[in-house]
Amino acid sequence: MSTTPLPGIGVQYDLTTREHRHLSVIAHRDGTRTVNVYRTDDPDACAQSLHLSGPETTVLIDALMPTHHSPNLLHTTDLGLVAERIELSTHSHWNGRVLGETRMRTETGVSIVAVLRRAEARPSPAPDFRLAGGDTLIVIGTREGVDAAASILGRE
């Protein structure tokens, strides 16, 4: 499985099955998903594309992994929350600035729960954590808050 950030859209997950079939899932920022199945004779040509709403995605997950429910897991969609990765560009306004300057929680209600930098994760970064271009911020909040956070963090 490989992942590719799609700025302004979401994240694309690519998978090649043991039968050498290429599948991709695009997780859109609005909670919808697009599932693509590619042709066997041309792995770059999409044979079938299916767009799923958020509730349809949840039903499909239940069908694929019926035992995924655990009372210890936080299912953010049931609570009206979303968790997303937002990548800072190398030309970001926030490159070299401290996290507290973003005023993220005050402005959007979103919490930055971790920062990924290279092969390292920094959970619960403090307000004095210095951001760098290429960082990926893991945020959680309402759909509207996460969209606002992406807009603020996308500032160059």
C-alpha positions in Angstrom: 0.0 0.0 0.0 1.3 3.5 -0.8 -0.2 6.8 0.0 -0.1 10.0 -2.0 -1.3 13.4 -0.6 -3.6 15.2 -3.0 -3.5 18.9 -1.9 -6.9 20.4 -1.6 -8.5 17.0 -2.3 -7.4 14.4 0.3 -5.2 11.3 0.1 -4.9 8.5 -2.4 -4.2 5.0 -1.3 -2.9 2.6 -3.9 -2.9 -1.2 -3.5 -1.8 -4.1 -5.7 -3.5 -7.3 -4.7 -1.9 -10.7 -4.7 -3.6 -11.3 -8.0 -1.7 -8.3 -9.4 -4.8 -6.1 -9.6 -4.3 -2.3 -9.0 -6.9 -0.6 -6.8 -6.9 2.9 -5.4 -9.1 4.7 -2.9 -9.2 8.5 -2.8 -10.2 9.7 0.6 -11.7 13.1 -0.1 -11.5 15.9 2.5 -15.3 16.0 2.6 -15.5 12.4 3.9 -16.5 10.8 0.6 -14.4 8.1 -1.1 -13.7 7.1 -4.7 -12.8 3.5 -5.3 -11.0 2.8 -8.6 -10.2 -0.6 -10.1 -7.7 -0.6 -12.9 -7.5 -2.8 -16.0 -5.3 -5.9 -15.9 -3.9 -5.3 -19.4 -3.2 -1.6 -18.7 -2.7 -0.9 -15.0 -2.8 2.9 -15.7 -6.3 2.7 -17.3 -9.2 2.8 -14.9 -11.8 0.1 -15.6 -14.3 1.0 -12.9 -14.8 4.0 -10.6 -17.2 4.2 -7.7 -17.9 7.3 -5.6 -19.2 6.6 -2.1 -20.8 9.0 0.4 -19.5 9.0 4.0 -22.3 6.7 5.2 -21.8 4.3 2.2 -18.1 4.2 3.1 -18.9 3.3 6.7 -21.2 0.4 5.5 -18.5 -0.8 3.2 -16.0 -0.8 6.0 -18.5 -2.8 8.2 -18.8 -5.3 5.3 -15.1 -5.7 4.8 -14.1 -5.7 8.5 -17.1 -6.6 10.6 -14.9 -7.1 13.7 -13.3 -3.7 13.5 -15.5 -2.3 16.2 -13.9 -2.2 19.6 -15.2 -0.3 22.6 -11.7 1.1 23.1 -11.5 2.7 19.7 -12.6 6.3 19.1 -14.7 6.4 16.0 -14.5 10.1 15.2 -17.2 10.0 12.5 -19.8 8.9 15.0 -18.9 12.0 17.0 -19.0 14.5 14.1 -15.2 14.8 14.1 -12.7 14.1 11.3 -9.0 13.4 11.6 -6.7 14.4 8.7 -3.1 14.9 7.6 -2.2 18.4 6.4 1.2 18.8 4.8 3.1 22.1 5.1 4.7 23.2 1.8 8.4 24.1 1.8 7.2 27.7 1.0 4.7 27.8 3.8 4.2 31.0 5.7 4.6 28.8 8.9 8.0 27.3 7.9 10.3 28.1 10.8 7.6 29.6 13.0 6.3 28.1 16.3 3.0 26.1 16.4 1.4 28.6 18.8 1.6 31.4 16.2 -1.0 29.6 14.1 -3.6 30.0 16.9 -5.1 26.9 15.4 -7.4 25.9 18.3 -8.5 29.5 18.9 -9.2 30.2 15.2 -10.7 26.8 14.1 -11.4 24.7 17.2 -9.0 22.1 15.6 -6.4 20.2 17.7 -3.0 19.3 16.2 -2.4 15.9 17.8 0.9 15.1 16.2 3.5 16.3 13.7 5.2 13.9 11.4 8.7 14.9 10.2 10.7 12.6 8.0 10.6 9.2 9.7 9.7 10.6 13.1 6.4 11.5 14.9 6.0 14.1 17.5 2.8 13.5 19.5 1.1 16.3 21.3 3.4 19.1 20.1 3.7 22.1 22.5 3.0 25.7 21.3 6.7 26.3 21.2 7.3 23.5 18.6 9.0 24.9 15.6 7.3 24.0 12.3 9.2 23.2 9.1 8.3 22.9 5.4 7.5 19.2 4.7 6.0 18.6 8.1 2.7 16.7 8.1 0.3 17.8 10.8 -2.3 15.4 12.2 -5.4 17.4 13.0 -8.8 16.5 14.5 -11.9 18.6 14.6 -15.2 19.2 12.9 -15.2 19.1 9.1 -15.5 22.9 8.9 -12.7 23.3 11.4 -10.4 21.0 9.5 -11.1 22.8 6.3 -10.3 26.1 8.0 -7.1 24.7 9.4 -6.1 23.4 5.9 -6.7 26.9 4.6 -4.6 28.6 7.3 -1.8 26.0 7.1 -1.8 26.3 3.3 -0.8 30.0 3.5 2.4 30.8 1.7 
